[in-house]
Structures are given as structure tokens and as C-alpha cells.
Amino acid sequence: MRLEFMENTIYYEKLVNDLTEAINQQKLVIFVGAGVSISQGYPN
């Protein structure tokens, strides 16, 4: 169980670092589904 936690922690840290680097380099593109706007009251 401890090894799995450490692997998840390492994966999470790498993910955060990769996202931060992409943001800093202005290379991050976020794609979201059409249902995201429903909570804002936009028609679907």
C-alpha cells in the first residue's frame, strides 16, 4: 500500500510540474465537454 501511495505522489508531482511548465510556456490548451456550460445557465 505504501509503494502505491508513493507512486501516486510521484505521478501527481510530475503532473503538476508538467502543467505548470505548459502554462508558463503558454502551451496549455484545455478541452472541455459541451455540458460544462449547463451549470452557468447557457442553453445546451
C-alpha positions in Angstrom: 0.0 0.0 0.0 2.8 2.4 0.8 4.5 1.9 -2.6 1.3 2.6 -4.4 0.9 5.9 -2.4 4.5 6.9 -3.3 3.9 6.1 -7.0 0.7 8.2 -6.9 2.5 11.0 -5.2 5.3 11.0 -7.8 2.8 10.9 -10.6 0.9 13.8 -9.1 4.0 15.9 -8.6 5.1 15.2 -12.2 1.6 16.1 -13.5 1.6 19.4 -11.5 5.1 20.2 -12.8 4.2 19.4 -16.4 1.0 21.6 -16.2 3.0 24.5 -14.6 5.6 24.3 -17.3 2.9 24.3 -20.1 1.2 27.3 -18.5 4.4 29.2 -18.3 5.3 28.4 -21.9 1.7 29.4 -23.0 1.3 25.9 -24.5 -1.6 24.6 -22.3 -4.9 24.0 -24.1 -7.9 22.9 -22.1 -10.7 21.0 -23.9 -14.0 20.6 -22.0 -17.2 18.9 -23.0 -20.4 20.8 -24.0 -22.1 20.0 -20.7 -19.7 22.4 -18.8 -21.8 25.5 -19.7 -25.1 24.0 -18.3 -24.3 25.0 -14.8 -24.0 28.6 -16.0 -27.5 28.5 -17.4 -26.5 28.5 -21.1 -28.7 26.5 -23.4 -27.5 23.1 -24.5 
